[in-house]
């Protein structure tokens, strides 16, 4: 019996091949599923398939035989919209070939597929026809012819895809296996499964070779190769999982989050436990991913810690530089040994910690970098403390030295400011000088205790200086208080002499009593006594000011009353003026207010005086207006008199010539003369009165 065209089996004819039935519903993607099954399980399923029981192997073989079924060609034709005659001829030849296969005439099918090869409108159709021809030759039992057909087509494979090239290689592997040339078959199969330098392998060929009947004549060698390959994958997966686990353990030592890496490794273990070819491949890939994740996390952590440690060491070196400069600038050896001994020791500790940090850095592990950072931070902390302590001690030294200088200056200038103070407080001066001399001796010890004792002596000396200052200030305050009392006494004496009884005698006596009280407080020679004395002196001065104000107000009041009376007298000379009565009323009101002893004030008296001045200005204005009217009337009469005087002259001339008109002019002129004489007399009286 010839081999089956579809599955390659020699146990049934092409027309009786079960692969023509639609069994793909048994399992979708069956080849891939078988890849995750162990080899013993695949063999078991294959045996069931051989016995006629349809299972996942049957579905996988159905997938495998798809390339030789007419449905594959029909699908390719449907995708091609070309209507060229060559394509139609090609389709007819291929269809006839499949008819011959089904009829059990593989030789006739070879002829039809050869014709289709010649009529192929494109390379892809030619490749398809060549595969069908070779498979027909294999089905007819002429395996050598099948190999030759595929080999001839290998010359143009560079123009087609790698997938199509893999199809040719797989066909050659099948045919060489059928020829019992296992090594050649395995060489092609190895390229397909494991891949080459430039191409990756396709794991599906592992499952295909395991279930493909084409390899039955070389099954033992094929299965031995597949077993060996699976063991290699298993070992590789095992090794990679171990490496991933080691990377995870290493990453844990770097204190990083490797949960994702552990998850991937767990998935790899699960795939590994399937004991399948695909499982081992996936386990290796997942383990590789797990290892990469862990290694990357470790590397990132290493980079972070390396940078952190480097920065910490740099900060430590930067912190040590100013501390070292400060210690270097300390010129006095005695001061270095006594005052800064502790700081020099701490600086040496800082250098030791920095050396330990640098040594830990070279370990290149998590603990080493952490220790490096810690030691560098300790170095920085110690160096900063050394710098602060030295600066603090230097500042304390400056403060102490300044305090000594200030105390000396205060003690030196105190007798210059208060000469009498040194004479009266000689013992305190000598004590303060002795304390400062002792403070200098403590200062030159250059020790903390020496500085402390020095400051205590300075404090005592300053206290004595303060007491001396206080005593001197008491003396000045006493002198100032006495001067204030004497000035207040002189003020009272001047009031007594100047106003001669016009002041209030009770206030005068009370002011004298306050000054006597002030003298008594001053004799107490205390701060409170001086303060009370100054208060009494201020009260006495206030009483003196009040007496002055009383006398001045009384004088101002008398002046105001006098001016009001004079204004009333002058106002009586005014006749027929509408403002006279209003002015008299205002004077009466102001006189009543000024005469009121209790309500009278300086401001009120000034207003009264101002009112009298205003009224006098009013009277003067009236007089000037009246005088001006008289002067205008006099000038008018003089003008008329002069005119009529001229008439008298004409009258005299008329009398001489006995002219009646002239006589009349004479008479009129005489009358005018008499009027002129009268007016001149009145005018003269007015002028003399005005003068």
C-alpha positions in Angstrom: 0.0 0.0 0.0 1.3 3.5 -0.8 1.8 6.1 1.8 -1.1 8.4 2.8 -0.8 11.7 0.9 -2.1 13.7 3.9 -0.4 12.3 7.0 2.3 10.1 5.6 1.1 6.9 7.2 1.4 3.6 5.4 -1.5 2.1 7.3 -4.2 3.6 5.2 -4.8 5.1 1.8 -5.1 8.8 1.1 -8.8 8.4 0.5 -9.2 6.7 3.8 -7.2 9.1 5.9 -9.1 10.3 8.9 -7.5 13.7 8.5 -10.1 14.5 5.9 -12.7 14.7 8.6 -13.3 17.9 10.5 -11.9 17.0 13.9 -10.4 20.4 14.8 -13.1 20.9 17.3 -11.4 18.3 19.5 -8.9 20.9 20.5 -7.8 24.3 19.1 -4.1 24.9 18.8 -3.5 21.3 19.5 0.2 21.3 18.6 0.9 24.0 21.1 -1.0 22.1 23.8 0.9 18.9 23.2 4.1 21.0 23.6 3.2 21.4 27.3 2.7 17.6 27.7 5.5 15.2 28.8 6.9 12.8 26.2 5.4 9.7 27.9 2.1 11.4 27.8 2.4 12.3 24.1 3.4 8.6 23.3 0.4 7.5 25.3 -1.9 9.8 23.4 -0.3 8.8 20.1 -1.0 5.1 20.8 -4.7 6.0 21.5 -4.8 7.8 18.2 -3.3 4.8 16.4 -6.0 2.6 17.8 -8.6 4.9 16.2 -9.6 7.0 19.3 -9.8 10.6 18.4 -7.9 12.8 20.8 -5.6 15.9 20.9 -2.9 14.0 18.9 -5.5 13.5 16.2 -6.2 17.3 16.2 -2.5 18.0 16.1 -2.0 15.7 13.1 -4.9 17.5 11.5 -3.2 20.8 12.0 0.1 19.2 10.7 -1.6 17.9 7.5 -3.3 21.2 6.7 -0.5 22.1 4.2 -1.4 19.2 2.0 -5.2 19.6 2.1 -7.1 21.3 -0.7 -8.6 23.7 1.8 -5.2 25.4 2.1 -5.0 26.0 -1.7 -8.6 27.2 -1.8 -7.9 29.7 0.9 -4.9 31.0 -1.1 -7.0 31.3 -4.2 -9.7 33.3 -2.4 -7.2 35.8 -1.3 -6.0 36.3 -4.9 -8.4 38.5 -6.9 -6.6 37.9 -10.1 -8.6 36.6 -13.1 -5.7 35.8 -15.4 -5.9 32.6 -17.5 -2.7 31.3 -16.0 -4.2 31.3 -12.5 -7.3 29.6 -13.7 -5.2 27.0 -15.5 -3.2 26.5 -12.3 -6.3 26.0 -10.2 -7.7 23.5 -12.7 -4.5 21.5 -12.6 -4.2 21.5 -8.8 -7.9 20.5 -8.5 -7.3 17.6 -10.9 -4.3 16.5 -8.9 -6.4 16.3 -5.7 -9.0 14.3 -7.5 -6.4 11.8 -8.6 -5.1 11.6 -5.0 -8.6 10.8 -3.7 -9.0 8.3 -6.5 -5.8 6.5 -5.5 -3.8 7.5 -8.5 -0.8 9.3 -7.1 1.1 9.0 -10.4 -1.6 10.9 -12.3 -1.6 13.4 -9.5 2.2 13.9 -10.0 1.5 14.8 -13.6 -1.2 17.3 -12.7 0.9 19.0 -10.1 3.8 19.1 -12.5 1.5 20.9 -15.0 0.4 23.2 -12.3 4.0 24.0 -11.5 4.6 25.0 -15.1 1.4 27.1 -15.1 2.1 28.9 -11.8 1.5 32.6 -12.2 3.8 33.5 -9.3 6.6 31.9 -7.3 4.4 31.3 -4.3 2.1 29.2 -6.5 5.1 27.4 -8.0 6.3 26.6 -4.4 2.9 25.3 -3.5 2.7 23.1 -6.7 6.3 21.8 -6.0 5.3 20.7 -2.5 2.2 19.0 -3.8 4.2 17.2 -6.5 6.9 16.0 -4.0 4.2 14.8 -1.6 2.5 12.9 -4.4 5.9 11.3 -5.3 6.3 10.3 -1.7 2.7 8.9 -1.6 3.6 6.9 -4.8 6.6 5.5 -3.0 9.3 7.4 -5.0 10.9 9.2 -2.1 14.1 9.9 -4.0 12.1 11.8 -6.7 10.3 13.7 -3.8 13.7 14.8 -2.4 14.9 15.8 -5.9 11.7 17.9 -6.4 12.2 19.8 -3.2 16.0 20.2 -3.7 15.4 21.8 -7.2 13.1 24.3 -5.6 15.6 25.3 -2.9 17.5 27.4 -5.5 14.9 30.2 -5.5 14.1 30.1 -1.8 16.0 33.4 -1.2 13.0 35.2 -2.8 10.5 33.7 -0.3 9.9 34.1 3.4 11.8 32.2 6.1 8.6 30.4 7.0 8.4 28.9 3.5 12.0 28.0 3.7 11.2 26.2 6.9 8.5 24.3 5.1 11.0 23.0 2.5 13.5 22.0 5.2 10.8 20.2 7.1 9.8 18.3 3.9 13.4 17.2 3.3 13.7 16.1 6.9 10.5 14.0 6.5 11.7 12.4 3.2 15.2 11.6 4.5 13.6 10.0 7.5 11.5 8.0 5.2 14.7 7.0 3.4 16.1 5.9 6.8 18.8 8.5 6.5 18.3 9.6 10.1 21.4 11.8 10.4 20.4 13.9 7.4 16.9 14.1 8.6 18.0 15.2 12.1 20.3 17.8 10.6 17.4 19.5 8.9 15.2 19.0 11.9 17.9 20.4 14.2 18.0 23.7 12.2 14.3 24.0 12.4 14.0 23.3 16.1 17.2 24.8 17.5 17.7 27.5 14.8 20.9 28.8 13.4 23.1 31.8 14.0 20.9 34.2 12.1 17.5 32.5 12.8 15.7 31.4 15.8 14.3 27.9 16.2 10.6 27.0 16.1 9.6 24.8 19.0 6.5 23.5 17.2 8.7 21.4 15.0 9.6 19.4 18.1 6.0 18.3 18.6 5.5 17.9 14.8 8.5 15.5 14.6 7.2 13.6 17.6 3.8 12.8 16.1 4.5 12.9 12.3 4.2 9.5 10.6 6.7 10.6 7.9 9.4 9.9 10.6 8.3 6.4 11.4 11.1 4.7 9.4 13.7 6.6 11.5 11.6 6.9 14.7 14.1 5.5 17.1 16.8 7.9 16.0 14.4 10.8 15.8 13.0 10.1 19.3 16.5 9.7 20.7 17.4 13.1 19.3 14.2 14.6 20.7 14.9 13.0 24.1 18.4 14.4 24.1 17.2 17.8 23.1 14.6 17.8 25.8 17.1 16.8 28.4 19.3 19.7 27.2 16.4 22.1 27.6 15.7 20.7 31.0 19.3 21.1 32.1 19.4 24.6 30.7 16.2 25.5 32.5 17.4 23.9 35.7 20.7 25.9 35.4 18.9 29.1 34.7 16.5 28.6 37.6 19.5 28.1 39.9 21.2 31.2 38.5 17.9 33.2 39.0 17.6 31.9 42.5 21.2 32.9 43.2 20.5 36.3 41.7 17.5 36.7 44.0 19.5 35.6 47.0 22.2 38.1 46.1 19.6 40.8 45.5 18.1 40.1 48.9 21.4 40.8 50.4 21.2 44.2 48.8 17.9 44.9 50.5 15.9 45.4 47.3 12.3 44.5 46.4 12.6 41.2 44.4 8.9 40.2 44.7 8.5 40.4 40.9 11.6 38.3 40.3 10.4 35.7 42.8 7.1 35.6 41.1 8.7 34.9 37.7 10.9 32.2 39.3 7.9 30.5 40.8 6.2 30.5 37.4 9.4 29.0 35.9 9.2 26.2 38.5 5.6 25.5 37.6 6.5 25.3 34.0 9.5 23.1 34.8 7.2 20.7 36.7 5.2 20.0 33.5 8.3 17.9 32.3 7.5 19.1 28.8 9.6 20.6 26.1 7.6 23.8 26.0 7.6 23.8 29.8 11.4 23.6 29.9 11.7 26.4 27.3 9.3 28.6 29.2 11.0 27.8 32.5 14.3 28.9 31.1 12.8 32.1 29.7 11.0 32.9 32.9 14.0 32.1 35.0 16.1 34.3 32.7 13.6 37.1 33.2 13.7 36.5 37.0 17.4 36.6 37.0 17.5 39.8 34.9 15.0 41.5 37.2 16.9 40.6 40.3 20.3 41.5 38.7 18.9 44.8 37.5 17.5 45.6 41.0 20.8 44.7 42.5 22.7 46.8 40.1 20.5 49.8 40.6 20.9 49.4 44.4 24.6 49.1 43.9 24.6 52.2 41.9 22.5 54.1 44.4 24.6 52.9 47.4 27.9 53.6 45.5 26.8 57.1 44.8 25.5 57.6 48.3 28.8 56.3 49.8 30.8 58.5 47.4 28.8 61.5 48.3 29.1 60.7 52.0 32.9 60.4 51.7 33.1 63.7 49.8 31.0 65.4 52.5 33.2 63.9 55.1 36.3 65.3 53.4 34.7 68.7 52.9 33.8 68.7 56.6 37.3 67.8 57.7 39.0 70.6 55.7 37.8 73.6 57.8 38.3 71.6 61.0 41.8 70.8 60.1 42.5 74.5 59.0 41.2 75.7 62.4 43.4 73.3 64.3 46.4 74.2 62.1 45.9 77.9 62.8 46.3 77.4 66.6 49.8 78.8 67.0 50.4 78.4 70.7 51.6 74.8 71.5 50.7 75.1 75.1 47.1 76.1 74.1 47.0 73.2 71.6 48.0 70.7 74.3 45.8 72.0 77.1 42.7 73.6 75.6 42.3 71.7 72.3 43.7 68.3 73.3 40.2 66.7 73.1 39.5 68.3 69.7 42.8 67.0 68.3 41.9 63.5 69.5 38.4 63.7 67.9 39.9 64.8 64.7 42.1 61.7 64.7 39.0 59.6 65.3 37.4 61.3 62.3 40.3 60.4 60.1 40.1 56.8 61.3 36.4 56.6 60.5 37.1 58.0 57.0 39.7 55.4 56.4 37.3 52.7 57.5 34.7 54.1 55.1 37.1 53.9 52.2 38.1 50.4 53.1 34.4 49.3 53.4 33.7 50.8 50.0 36.2 48.4 48.4 34.2 45.4 49.6 31.7 46.1 46.8 28.7 44.5 48.6 25.6 45.8 50.3 27.0 45.7 53.8 30.2 47.3 52.7 28.5 50.3 51.1 26.2 50.7 54.1 29.1 50.6 56.4 31.0 53.0 54.2 28.1 55.5 54.3 27.8 55.1 58.1 31.5 55.6 58.7 31.6 58.6 56.4 28.6 60.1 58.2 30.3 59.6 61.5 33.4 61.3 60.1 31.2 64.3 59.0 29.5 64.4 62.4 32.8 64.3 64.3 34.5 66.8 62.0 31.6 69.2 62.3 31.7 68.8 66.1 35.4 69.5 66.1 34.9 72.6 64.1 32.0 73.8 66.3 33.9 73.1 69.5 37.1 74.8 68.3 35.1 77.9 67.1 33.2 77.9 70.4 36.4 77.7 72.4 38.1 80.4 70.3 35.0 82.6 70.6 35.0 81.9 74.4 38.6 82.9 74.5 37.8 86.1 72.6 34.9 86.8 74.9 37.0 86.2 78.0 39.8 88.4 76.7 37.3 91.1 75.7 35.7 90.9 79.1 39.1 91.4 80.8 39.8 94.4 78.6 36.3 95.9 79.2 36.7 95.5 82.9 40.1 97.1 82.9 38.8 100.0 80.8 35.8 100.5 83.2 38.0 100.4 86.2 40.5 102.8 84.6 38.0 105.5 83.5 35.9 105.4 86.6 38.2 107.6 88.7 38.7 109.9 85.7 34.9 110.4 85.5 34.4 110.5 89.2 37.6 111.6 90.9 36.2 111.7 94.3 34.9 108.1 94.0 38.4 106.5 94.2 39.3 108.5 97.3 36.1 107.5 99.1 36.1 103.8 97.9 39.8 103.0 97.8 39.3 99.5 99.2 36.8 98.5 96.5 39.2 99.8 93.8 42.1 97.7 95.1 39.9 94.6 95.3 38.7 95.0 91.7 42.3 95.5 90.5 43.4 92.4 92.3 40.6 90.3 90.8 41.5 91.4 87.3 45.1 90.5 87.9 44.1 87.1 89.1 41.8 86.7 86.1 44.7 87.3 83.7 46.6 84.5 85.4 43.7 82.1 85.0 43.4 83.1 81.3 47.0 82.2 80.5 46.4 78.6 81.7 44.5 78.0 78.4 42.1 75.5 80.0 38.4 75.4 80.3 38.6 75.6 84.1 40.9 78.5 83.8 38.5 80.3 81.5 35.6 79.6 83.9 37.6 80.9 86.9 38.7 83.9 84.9 35.1 84.8 84.0 34.1 84.4 87.7 36.8 86.9 88.7 35.8 89.3 85.9 32.2 89.0 87.1 33.2 89.9 90.7 35.4 92.8 89.4 32.5 94.1 87.3 30.2 93.9 90.3 32.6 96.0 92.3 32.9 98.4 89.4 29.1 98.6 89.3 29.0 99.3 93.0 31.6 102.1 92.5 29.6 103.5 89.6 26.5 103.3 91.7 28.2 105.2 94.6 29.5 107.8 92.2 26.0 108.2 90.6 24.5 108.6 94.1 27.0 111.4 94.7 26.1 113.1 91.4 22.4 112.6 92.1 22.8 114.1 95.6 24.5 117.1 94.1 21.9 117.5 91.4 19.1 117.2 94.0 20.7 119.9 96.2 21.1 122.2 93.1 17.4 121.6 92.3 16.4 122.5 95.9 18.6 125.7 95.8 17.1 126.8 92.5 13.6 126.3 93.9 14.6 128.4 97.0 15.9 131.2 94.7 12.7 131.1 92.7 10.6 131.6 95.8 12.8 134.4 97.0 12.5 136.2 93.6 8.7 135.9 93.8 8.7 137.4 97.3 10.9 140.3 96.2 9.2 140.9 92.9 5.5 140.7 93.8 5.8 142.1 97.4 2.7 140.6 99.0 0.6 140.2 95.8 1.1 136.4 95.9 -1.0 133.9 97.9 0.7 133.6 101.4 -0.7 130.1 102.0 0.9 128.8 98.8 4.1 130.5 99.6 4.3 128.9 103.0 3.3 125.5 101.6 6.1 125.8 99.0 8.6 126.6 101.7 7.4 123.5 103.6 7.9 121.3 100.6 11.5 122.5 100.2 12.3 121.8 103.8 10.8 118.3 103.3 13.0 117.9 100.2 16.1 118.8 102.3 15.2 116.1 104.8 14.8 113.4 102.1 18.1 114.4 100.5 19.9 113.8 103.8 18.7 110.1 103.7 21.3 109.5 100.9 19.3 106.8 99.3 17.8 106.4 95.8 14.3 106.6 97.2 15.2 109.7 99.3 16.7 111.5 96.3 13.6 110.6 94.3 11.3 111.9 97.0 13.4 115.0 97.4 13.1 115.7 93.6 9.3 115.2 93.8 9.0 117.7 96.6 11.2 120.2 94.7 8.9 119.8 91.7 5.8 120.5 93.8 7.5 123.6 95.3 8.3 124.9 91.8 4.8 124.1 90.7 3.4 126.2 93.6 5.8 129.0 92.6 4.6 128.9 89.0 1.0 129.0 90.3 1.7 132.1 92.4 3.3 133.8 89.4 0.3 133.0 87.3 -2.1 134.3 90.0 -0.3 137.6 90.2 -0.1 138.0 86.5 -3.8 137.2 86.1 -4.7 139.7 88.8 -2.6 142.4 87.0 -4.2 141.5 83.7 -7.6 141.7 85.2 -7.0 145.2 86.6 -5.7 146.3 83.3 -8.8 144.9 81.6 -11.2 146.7 84.0 -9.4 149.9 83.5 -9.5 149.7 79.8 -13.3 148.9 79.9 -13.9 152.0 82.0 -11.9 154.2 79.7 -13.8 152.8 76.7 -17.1 153.5 78.4 -16.1 157.2 79.0 -15.0 157.7 75.4 -18.2 156.0 74.2 -20.3 158.6 76.0 -19.0 161.3 73.7 -20.4 159.6 70.7 -23.8 160.9 69.6 -26.5 159.6 67.2 -24.6 156.3 66.3 -26.6 153.1 65.9 -23.6 151.0 67.1 -23.2 152.9 70.4 -25.8 150.9 72.3 -24.5 147.6 71.0 -20.9 148.5 72.0 -22.2 149.6 75.5 -24.0 146.3 75.9 -20.8 144.3 75.0 -18.8 146.4 77.4 -21.3 145.7 80.2 -21.3 142.0 79.5 -17.5 141.8 79.4 -17.2 143.9 82.6 -19.6 141.4 84.4 -17.5 138.4 83.2 -14.2 140.0 84.1 -15.4 141.1 87.5 -16.4 137.5 88.4 -13.4 136.3 90.5 -14.1 132.6 90.1 -14.8 132.6 86.3 -12.2 135.1 85.2 -9.3 133.7 83.2 -6.4 135.1 81.3 -8.0 134.5 78.0 -11.1 136.3 79.2 -9.1 139.4 80.2 -7.3 139.4 76.9 -10.6 139.3 75.1 -11.8 142.2 77.2 -8.8 144.3 76.3 -9.2 143.5 72.7 -12.8 144.6 72.9 -11.9 148.0 74.3 -9.3 148.4 71.6 -12.0 147.6 69.0 -14.4 150.2 70.5 -11.7 152.9 70.6 -11.0 152.2 67.0 -14.7 152.6 66.3 -14.9 156.0 68.2 -11.8 157.2 66.4 -13.4 156.3 63.0 -16.5 158.3 63.9 -14.5 161.4 64.9 -12.5 161.2 61.7 -15.7 160.9 59.6 -17.2 164.0 61.4 -14.1 166.1 60.9 -14.0 165.2 57.2 -17.6 166.4 56.8 -16.8 169.8 58.4 -13.8 170.3 56.2 -15.9 169.7 53.0 -18.6 172.2 54.2 -16.0 174.8 55.0 -14.4 174.5 51.5 -17.9 175.0 49.9 -18.6 178.2 51.9 -15.2 179.6 51.1 -15.9 179.1 47.4 -19.2 180.9 47.6 -17.8 183.7 49.6 -15.1 184.3 47.1 -17.6 184.5 44.4 -19.7 187.0 46.3 -16.7 189.0 47.3 -16.1 189.7 43.7 -19.7 191.2 43.7 -18.7 193.6 46.5 -15.9 194.9 44.3 -18.3 195.5 41.5 -20.7 197.3 44.0 -18.0 199.7 45.1 -17.3 200.6 41.6 -21.0 201.1 41.0 -21.4 203.4 43.9 -18.6 205.5 42.6 -20.5 205.8 39.4 -24.0 205.8 41.0 -25.1 202.7 39.2 -28.1 201.0 41.0 -27.0 197.5 39.9 -23.5 198.0 41.3 -25.0 199.2 44.6 -27.0 196.0 44.8 -23.9 194.0 44.2 -22.2 195.9 47.0 -24.9 195.1 49.4 -24.9 191.4 48.5 -21.1 191.4 48.8 -21.3 192.9 52.3 -23.7 190.2 53.4 -21.4 187.6 52.1 -18.5 189.1 53.9 -20.4 189.0 57.2 -21.1 185.3 56.5 -17.5 184.6 55.7 -16.3 186.2 59.0 -18.8 184.0 60.9 -17.7 180.8 59.1 -14.0 181.6 59.6 -14.6 182.0 63.3 -16.4 178.7 63.6 -13.8 177.0 61.5 -11.1 178.4 63.6 -12.8 177.1 66.7 -13.1 173.6 65.2 -9.5 173.6 64.1 -8.4 174.7 67.6 -10.5 171.9 69.2 -9.2 169.3 66.8 -5.7 170.4 67.6 
